[in-house]
Amino acid sequence: MALDPTLLSILACPQDKGPLLLVDDKLLYNPRLRRAYPIEDGIPVLLVDEARDVTDAEHDDFVARGTDSGND
């Protein structure tokens, strides 16, 4: 299930309050902190404790595939 573009435009990282990248409608990614937030059943889980750190290879892949949330 795709995220609504209006919702995506207002979402921000709960840790640094910056914009997130949407990656394949499966996760939201903060490239500054290299943290990935899951999307479960179409609902973003924007909890710092639920985010995971990513590897260098994942970072490069997520940045290449990510869609800007438009709130920068």
C-alpha positions as CSV (number, residue, x, y, z in Angstrom):
1,M,0.0,0.0,0.0
2,A,1.5,3.3,-1.1
3,L,1.8,6.2,1.4
4,D,-0.4,9.2,0.7
5,P,1.8,12.0,-0.9
6,T,0.3,14.6,1.6
7,L,1.3,12.4,4.5
8,L,4.7,11.8,3.1
9,S,5.3,15.5,2.7
10,I,4.8,16.2,6.4
11,L,6.6,13.2,7.9
12,A,10.0,13.8,9.5
13,C,12.6,11.9,11.4
14,P,11.7,11.8,15.1
15,Q,15.4,12.0,16.0
16,D,16.7,15.0,13.9
17,K,13.4,16.3,12.6
18,G,14.8,16.3,9.0
19,P,13.2,14.9,5.8
20,L,13.0,11.2,5.0
21,L,13.4,9.2,1.8
22,L,10.7,6.7,0.9
23,V,12.2,3.5,-0.3
24,D,9.9,1.1,-2.3
25,D,6.9,1.9,0.0
26,K,8.6,-0.4,2.5
27,L,10.7,1.9,4.7
28,L,11.5,5.6,5.4
29,Y,15.1,6.4,5.5
30,N,17.2,9.1,7.1
31,P,20.4,9.4,5.1
32,R,22.0,11.9,7.5
33,L,21.8,9.5,10.5
34,R,21.7,6.3,8.3
35,R,18.6,5.0,10.1
36,A,15.7,3.1,8.5
37,Y,12.2,3.3,9.8
38,P,9.8,0.4,8.9
39,I,6.4,0.8,7.3
40,E,4.1,-1.9,8.6
41,D,0.7,-2.5,6.9
42,G,1.0,0.9,5.2
43,I,1.7,2.7,8.5
44,P,5.1,4.4,9.1
45,V,6.6,3.4,12.5
46,L,8.5,6.5,13.3
47,L,9.8,5.5,16.7
48,V,13.5,5.9,17.4
49,D,13.6,2.5,19.2
50,E,12.1,0.8,16.1
51,A,14.6,2.3,13.6
52,R,17.6,0.3,12.6
53,D,21.1,1.3,11.5
54,V,22.1,0.4,7.9
55,T,25.3,-0.8,6.3
56,D,27.3,1.3,3.8
57,A,25.9,-0.8,1.0
58,E,22.3,-0.4,2.2
59,H,22.9,3.3,2.5
60,D,24.0,3.6,-1.1
61,D,21.1,1.5,-2.3
62,F,18.5,3.4,-0.3
63,V,19.8,6.8,-1.5
64,A,19.7,5.6,-5.1
65,R,16.2,4.2,-4.9
66,G,14.6,6.6,-2.4
67,T,12.0,9.2,-3.2
68,D,12.4,12.6,-1.5
69,S,9.5,13.3,0.9
70,G,9.5,16.9,-0.3
71,N,9.8,18.6,3.1
72,D,13.3,20.0,2.7
